Amino acid sequence: TNLNGLTVEQINLSLIQRLKEQAGIHEDIIAQVLNTVAETIEQDGDLEIYTSGTTNIFKYPELSDSKKASELISAFEEKDALYELISDVENTGDETGTGIQVYIGDESPVATMKDCSVVTASYELGEGMRGTIGIIGPKRMDYKKVMSNLKHLKKELDRIMLKEDE
C-alpha cells in the first residue's frame, strides 16, 4: 500500500528501510518483498560504476601476466564483476563498523580478482543512498596505508555529501 502509485525514482533505500521497520508481525514476509524491490531497482541501471587507473596493474609483476591482466581489464570494462563486488560489499557490510571492507585473493567474490586484493570504503550520499570507492591491487599492497587513505577519503566524502543535504 505504501509503495502504490510511486515511481521507481521515488522508491529509495531509506523508504524501504522505514517500511521494514514498520512491518510489525509481518516483518519476515515484508522484508523479503522489499529486498526484492530494492534488488530490482538496483538492476535497473541505478548503479553507476566509474573506473580509472586500470593500466596501473601492469606495474606489478604478479598481475602483469597477459592472461591475468586481460581478465582484470575485461572485468573493469564489462562492469558486471564490479557490480558483483559492490553488491557483495553492500550485502555483507563490514565487521569493524568503519565502512571499510578488505578482500584478499580468494576472498573476493569476483573470480578474476583472485590474484588481487580489494579494499573498499562505503560512504553516505544522503536519502538512503550510498557510494563505494575501492582500490584494487596486488596481495602485497600496503594495507595500512590504503586503509588509512580510504578512511580519510570516506570521512571527507561523508562530510561533503551530508553537508550538501543540509
C-alpha positions as CSV (number, residue, x, y, z in Angstrom):
1,T,0.0,0.0,0.0
2,N,2.8,2.4,0.9
3,L,4.5,1.9,-2.5
4,N,1.3,2.0,-4.6
5,G,1.5,4.8,-7.1
6,L,5.1,5.7,-6.5
7,T,7.6,5.7,-9.4
8,V,10.8,3.7,-9.3
9,E,12.6,7.0,-8.8
10,Q,10.5,7.8,-5.7
11,I,11.3,4.5,-4.0
12,N,14.7,4.7,-2.3
13,L,16.6,2.7,0.3
14,S,15.6,4.9,3.2
15,L,11.9,4.4,2.3
16,I,12.4,0.6,2.1
17,Q,14.2,0.6,5.4
18,R,11.4,2.6,7.1
19,L,8.8,0.2,5.7
20,K,10.7,-2.8,7.0
21,E,10.8,-1.2,10.5
22,Q,7.0,-0.6,10.4
23,A,6.2,-4.2,9.3
24,G,5.5,-5.5,12.8
25,I,4.4,-9.1,13.0
26,H,4.7,-9.4,9.2
27,E,8.4,-8.4,9.3
28,D,9.8,-11.6,7.6
29,I,7.5,-11.5,4.5
30,I,7.6,-7.7,4.2
31,A,11.5,-7.9,4.3
32,Q,11.6,-10.5,1.5
33,V,9.2,-8.4,-0.7
34,L,11.1,-5.1,0.0
35,N,14.5,-6.8,-0.6
36,T,13.2,-7.9,-4.0
37,V,12.0,-4.4,-4.8
38,A,15.4,-3.0,-3.8
39,E,17.3,-5.6,-6.0
40,T,15.0,-4.8,-8.9
41,I,15.7,-1.1,-8.5
42,E,19.4,-1.6,-8.4
43,Q,19.3,-3.8,-11.5
44,D,17.5,-1.0,-13.5
45,G,20.9,0.6,-14.1
46,D,20.6,2.7,-10.9
47,L,24.2,1.8,-10.1
48,E,26.9,3.8,-11.9
49,I,30.4,2.4,-11.9
50,Y,33.5,4.5,-12.8
51,T,37.0,3.2,-13.1
52,S,40.4,4.8,-13.5
53,G,44.0,3.7,-13.4
54,T,43.3,0.2,-14.7
55,T,46.6,0.1,-16.7
56,N,48.5,0.5,-13.4
57,I,48.1,-3.3,-12.9
58,F,50.9,-3.7,-15.4
59,K,53.3,-2.2,-12.8
60,Y,53.0,-5.3,-10.7
61,P,54.8,-8.5,-11.9
62,E,52.2,-10.8,-10.3
63,L,49.4,-9.1,-12.2
64,S,51.1,-8.2,-15.5
65,D,50.9,-11.7,-16.9
66,S,49.0,-11.2,-20.1
67,K,46.2,-13.7,-19.2
68,K,45.7,-12.3,-15.7
69,A,45.9,-8.7,-16.9
70,S,43.5,-9.4,-19.7
71,E,40.9,-10.9,-17.3
72,L,41.2,-8.0,-14.9
73,I,40.8,-5.4,-17.6
74,S,37.8,-7.2,-19.0
75,A,36.2,-7.2,-15.6
76,F,36.8,-3.4,-15.4
77,E,35.3,-2.8,-18.9
78,E,32.3,-5.1,-18.6
79,K,31.4,-3.8,-15.1
80,D,29.5,-7.0,-14.3
81,A,32.3,-8.2,-12.0
82,L,32.5,-4.8,-10.3
83,Y,28.7,-4.8,-9.8
84,E,29.1,-8.2,-8.2
85,L,31.8,-6.9,-5.9
86,I,29.8,-3.8,-4.9
87,S,26.7,-5.8,-4.3
88,D,28.7,-8.1,-2.0
89,V,30.1,-5.1,-0.1
90,E,26.5,-3.7,0.4
91,N,25.1,-7.1,1.4
92,T,27.8,-8.2,3.8
93,G,28.8,-4.8,5.2
94,D,31.9,-4.7,7.3
95,E,32.5,-6.3,10.7
96,T,34.6,-3.3,12.0
97,G,31.9,-0.7,11.6
98,T,34.3,1.6,9.7
99,G,32.7,1.2,6.3
100,I,36.0,-0.4,5.1
101,Q,35.9,-3.9,3.6
102,V,39.0,-5.9,2.7
103,Y,39.2,-8.9,0.3
104,I,42.4,-10.7,-0.1
105,G,42.8,-13.2,-3.0
106,D,40.2,-15.9,-3.0
107,E,38.1,-14.0,-0.5
108,S,36.9,-11.8,-3.4
109,P,33.5,-12.5,-4.8
110,V,35.0,-12.0,-8.3
111,A,36.9,-15.0,-9.6
112,T,39.1,-12.9,-11.9
113,M,40.4,-11.0,-8.9
114,K,41.7,-14.0,-7.0
115,D,45.3,-12.8,-7.5
116,C,44.5,-9.3,-6.2
117,S,43.4,-7.6,-3.1
118,V,40.5,-5.2,-3.0
119,V,39.8,-2.6,-0.3
120,T,36.5,-0.7,-0.4
121,A,35.0,2.1,1.6
122,S,31.3,3.0,1.6
123,Y,30.1,6.5,2.2
124,E,26.7,8.1,2.6
125,L,25.2,10.1,-0.2
126,G,22.0,11.1,1.7
127,E,18.4,10.0,1.2
128,G,19.3,6.4,1.9
129,M,21.8,6.3,-1.0
130,R,25.4,5.1,-0.6
131,G,28.5,5.2,-2.7
132,T,31.5,2.8,-2.7
133,I,35.1,3.6,-3.6
134,G,37.7,0.8,-3.9
135,I,41.3,0.1,-4.6
136,I,42.4,-3.0,-6.4
137,G,46.0,-4.0,-6.3
138,P,48.4,-6.8,-5.6
139,K,48.1,-9.0,-2.5
140,R,51.3,-7.4,-1.2
141,M,49.9,-3.9,-1.1
142,D,50.5,-1.7,1.9
143,Y,47.1,-2.3,3.6
144,K,47.7,0.1,6.4
145,K,48.4,3.0,4.0
146,V,45.5,2.0,1.7
147,M,43.0,1.7,4.6
148,S,44.2,5.0,6.1
149,N,43.8,6.8,2.8
150,L,40.3,5.3,2.2
151,K,39.2,6.1,5.8
152,H,40.3,9.7,5.2
153,L,38.6,9.9,1.8
154,K,35.4,8.3,3.3
155,K,35.2,10.9,6.1
156,E,35.6,13.7,3.6
157,L,33.0,12.3,1.2
158,D,30.6,11.7,4.1
159,R,31.2,15.3,5.3
160,I,30.8,16.8,1.8
161,M,27.7,14.8,0.9
162,L,25.9,15.1,4.2
163,K,26.7,18.9,4.3
164,E,25.0,19.3,0.9
165,D,21.8,17.8,2.3
166,E,21.5,20.4,5.0
